[in-house]
């Protein structure tokens, strides 16, 4: 191969690398967006279920369905807040920086 062909191939590889990096950034931002929105939806749904059970005209301490709905909403709330916390860009970038490279 001549030096011109090598230089041309190098420029082609650099262009492909730039396209891959751009696609990777778009994919990462998309995952963070879905993670944040899923956490928000779970949090809102859990608060709605929790408030609905507490506003009902049923004695919560003696109703097993109400107790199970309250427990379910508490777990959903915790999971939703966890998802929203991990979708914060600075925390996510720190997690990816510490993650082992293979």
Secondary structure as the mmCIF struct_conf table of DSSP 4:
data_model
#
loop_
_struct_conf.conf_type_id
_struct_conf.id
_struct_conf.beg_label_comp_id
_struct_conf.beg_label_asym_id
_struct_conf.beg_label_seq_id
_struct_conf.end_label_comp_id
_struct_conf.end_label_asym_id
_struct_conf.end_label_seq_id
HELX_RH_AL_P HELX_RH_AL_P1 UNK A 3 UNK A 55
BEND BEND1 UNK A 56 UNK A 58
HELX_RH_3T_P HELX_RH_3T_P1 UNK A 60 UNK A 62
HELX_RH_AL_P HELX_RH_AL_P2 UNK A 64 UNK A 86
TURN_TY1_P TURN_TY1_P1 UNK A 87 UNK A 87
BEND BEND2 UNK A 88 UNK A 88
HELX_RH_AL_P HELX_RH_AL_P3 UNK A 89 UNK A 98
BEND BEND3 UNK A 99 UNK A 99
HELX_LH_PP_P HELX_LH_PP_P1 UNK A 100 UNK A 101
#
